[in-house]
Amino acid sequence: MVRKSSGSLRAVLAENIRIFRKENELSQEALAEQCGLHRTYIGSVEREERNVTLGTLEVLAATLRVTVPQLLTEREASGSSRREEASE
């Protein structure tokens, strides 16, 4: 039997990619280009439509200058950025 990934984990990943991408002032297209991915792929990940491979997680994390666990960990204050947390 094929197992499907957790929808909630996809949601966490999607939100974190979006937050870290915006913190790095990258459009979906710019992030995709830097990762060697197609722009529509980044959009579909952010819309929780796709599962990503471990290799893609590593590339995304490196490009966004975060760790893979940071991409997969739910943030305590939904929608807050690292900059906001640092200034508190």
Backbone bond lengths (Angstrom), bond angles and torsions (degrees), N, CA, C in turn:
res aa  C-N    CA-C-N  psi(-1)  N-CA   C-N-CA  omega(-1)  CA-C   N-CA-C  phi
1 M - - - 1.438 - - 1.537 108.93 -
2 V 1.317 116.51 136.13 1.457 122.38 178.68 1.526 108.33 -86.82
3 R 1.319 115.37 130.67 1.465 120.08 178.96 1.516 109.47 -95.63
4 K 1.303 115.81 141.50 1.459 121.01 176.20 1.526 108.82 -96.09
5 S 1.316 115.75 149.16 1.458 119.17 179.33 1.518 110.15 -72.20
6 S 1.295 114.29 161.11 1.457 121.30 179.86 1.530 110.20 -68.57
7 G 1.317 115.24 127.56 1.464 119.64 176.40 1.507 111.54 -61.47
8 S 1.329 116.51 -34.27 1.463 118.75 -179.29 1.528 111.04 -68.98
9 L 1.331 117.96 -34.67 1.459 120.38 177.27 1.527 110.49 -68.34
10 R 1.321 117.08 -38.48 1.466 120.22 175.36 1.528 110.29 -62.22
11 A 1.335 116.74 -38.04 1.468 120.71 179.32 1.522 110.77 -66.09
12 V 1.316 117.18 -42.31 1.468 121.63 178.34 1.525 109.47 -62.12
13 L 1.321 116.62 -47.92 1.462 121.01 179.17 1.523 110.72 -59.76
14 A 1.316 117.34 -46.10 1.468 121.40 -178.85 1.523 111.19 -59.56
15 E 1.330 116.48 -47.05 1.465 120.42 -179.41 1.526 110.95 -64.07
16 N 1.329 116.61 -43.62 1.460 119.81 -178.55 1.525 112.01 -65.96
17 I 1.313 117.37 -41.62 1.471 119.27 177.27 1.517 109.71 -60.07
18 R 1.317 116.78 -46.06 1.464 121.23 -179.61 1.541 110.31 -60.20
19 I 1.329 117.29 -46.32 1.464 121.17 -178.73 1.531 110.95 -63.80
20 F 1.345 116.70 -50.43 1.462 119.89 -178.01 1.531 111.35 -66.44
21 R 1.332 117.12 -34.52 1.459 120.85 177.88 1.528 109.88 -62.80
22 K 1.331 116.16 -45.76 1.460 119.94 -179.43 1.525 111.10 -67.99
23 E 1.326 117.32 -36.74 1.475 120.22 176.73 1.527 111.31 -61.58
24 N 1.331 115.64 -32.66 1.460 121.00 178.24 1.528 111.85 -88.45
25 E 1.332 116.22 6.19 1.457 123.38 178.91 1.525 112.00 53.72
26 L 1.341 114.56 46.93 1.461 121.26 179.35 1.524 110.01 -113.60
27 S 1.311 115.93 137.95 1.460 120.06 169.35 1.526 107.35 -78.34
28 Q 1.319 116.03 167.84 1.466 118.91 174.72 1.524 109.81 -58.59
29 E 1.310 116.50 -40.89 1.463 121.21 -179.59 1.528 111.84 -63.41
30 A 1.333 117.04 -43.69 1.469 120.70 -179.98 1.529 110.71 -66.22
31 L 1.330 116.92 -41.79 1.465 119.84 177.45 1.520 110.30 -61.43
32 A 1.315 116.50 -46.01 1.459 120.82 -179.86 1.531 110.67 -59.30
33 E 1.312 116.78 -44.30 1.461 120.92 -179.54 1.522 111.25 -61.37
34 Q 1.332 116.29 -44.79 1.461 120.03 -179.49 1.529 112.12 -67.12
35 C 1.332 116.45 -28.10 1.472 120.87 179.97 1.525 112.58 -88.79
36 G 1.314 117.32 -11.66 1.456 120.34 -175.34 1.525 112.06 76.42
37 L 1.331 115.69 30.32 1.463 121.94 -179.77 1.521 109.30 -116.95
38 H 1.320 116.57 169.90 1.460 120.78 177.40 1.522 109.01 -85.77
39 R 1.327 116.80 144.85 1.468 120.79 -177.37 1.518 112.16 -59.79
40 T 1.322 117.90 -34.67 1.462 119.25 -179.51 1.529 111.67 -70.08
41 Y 1.328 116.28 -25.15 1.468 120.42 177.22 1.531 109.96 -65.99
42 I 1.325 117.06 -45.74 1.462 120.80 179.18 1.527 109.69 -60.35
43 G 1.301 117.19 -44.09 1.468 120.81 178.29 1.517 112.29 -60.65
44 S 1.313 116.43 -41.33 1.471 119.06 -179.09 1.526 111.81 -70.31
45 V 1.333 117.32 -30.86 1.472 120.45 175.06 1.524 108.94 -68.60
46 E 1.318 117.24 -43.94 1.465 120.91 179.71 1.525 112.23 -66.75
47 R 1.315 117.50 -23.29 1.475 121.18 176.34 1.528 111.91 -92.28
48 E 1.324 116.28 6.96 1.470 123.52 177.09 1.530 112.51 66.17
49 E 1.314 117.18 27.03 1.455 121.68 -178.48 1.524 113.18 -91.12
50 R 1.315 118.12 -15.83 1.465 121.86 -175.15 1.513 111.88 -128.73
51 N 1.315 113.93 149.53 1.457 121.45 166.71 1.523 106.44 -92.30
52 V 1.301 116.94 148.01 1.462 120.11 178.96 1.523 109.67 -112.74
53 T 1.313 116.08 154.94 1.457 120.53 177.12 1.521 109.56 -82.58
54 L 1.318 115.41 166.03 1.465 119.85 176.46 1.521 110.34 -60.96
55 G 1.316 116.60 -39.68 1.458 120.10 178.72 1.511 112.19 -61.49
56 T 1.328 116.80 -41.04 1.458 120.68 178.28 1.521 110.75 -66.86
57 L 1.332 117.24 -38.85 1.470 120.44 175.78 1.524 110.54 -58.65
58 E 1.325 116.53 -43.39 1.465 120.67 179.78 1.523 111.42 -62.67
59 V 1.330 116.73 -42.98 1.467 120.82 -179.88 1.524 110.38 -66.26
60 L 1.331 117.17 -44.55 1.457 120.88 178.64 1.528 110.73 -60.72
61 A 1.323 116.68 -46.66 1.464 120.93 -179.54 1.524 111.07 -60.36
62 A 1.315 117.03 -46.50 1.465 120.54 -179.18 1.531 110.74 -62.26
63 T 1.304 116.67 -43.56 1.460 120.85 -179.16 1.524 111.56 -65.79
64 L 1.339 116.32 -38.42 1.462 121.16 -179.12 1.535 112.66 -85.02
65 R 1.350 115.62 -2.36 1.467 122.49 179.10 1.529 112.64 60.42
66 V 1.341 114.28 44.59 1.459 121.80 174.71 1.527 107.28 -134.98
67 T 1.319 116.45 178.03 1.457 120.38 177.10 1.524 109.77 -96.82
68 V 1.323 115.39 161.30 1.467 119.69 175.79 1.529 110.06 -58.33
69 P 1.351 119.13 -45.59 1.473 117.84 177.46 1.534 113.46 -57.93
70 Q 1.320 117.58 -33.76 1.465 119.26 177.38 1.523 111.24 -65.03
71 L 1.323 117.27 -34.44 1.463 120.42 177.63 1.520 111.68 -69.29
72 L 1.324 116.90 -28.67 1.462 121.02 -173.75 1.521 114.60 -102.37
73 T 1.335 117.33 1.45 1.453 120.95 -177.08 1.520 110.49 -102.77
74 E 1.318 115.40 129.20 1.465 120.52 178.70 1.524 109.37 -64.72
75 R 1.295 114.97 135.08 1.463 120.86 -179.49 1.518 108.34 -83.12
76 E 1.331 115.96 142.87 1.467 120.52 -177.14 1.517 112.39 -64.92
77 A 1.305 116.91 -49.57 1.460 121.08 179.41 1.514 107.51 -101.88
78 S 1.321 116.80 96.52 1.459 121.88 -176.39 1.520 110.95 -53.45
79 G 1.327 114.70 127.89 1.451 120.79 177.77 1.517 114.32 88.44
80 S 1.328 118.36 -6.15 1.463 118.70 178.67 1.522 109.53 -82.74
81 S 1.290 115.49 149.63 1.454 119.72 -179.15 1.516 110.84 -103.82
82 R 1.317 115.99 165.97 1.459 120.85 177.46 1.512 110.66 -60.83
83 R 1.340 116.79 -35.32 1.464 120.09 -179.97 1.530 110.67 -64.99
84 E 1.337 117.35 -41.85 1.455 120.68 178.68 1.524 110.44 -63.38
85 E 1.335 116.85 -42.16 1.446 121.25 -179.61 1.526 110.60 -65.40
86 A 1.324 117.01 -37.30 1.454 121.58 -178.43 1.531 111.31 -68.86
87 S 1.325 116.32 -30.48 1.458 119.14 -176.80 1.516 113.13 -85.19
88 E 1.316 118.34 -7.53 1.461 121.42 -179.60 1.512 112.79 -76.71
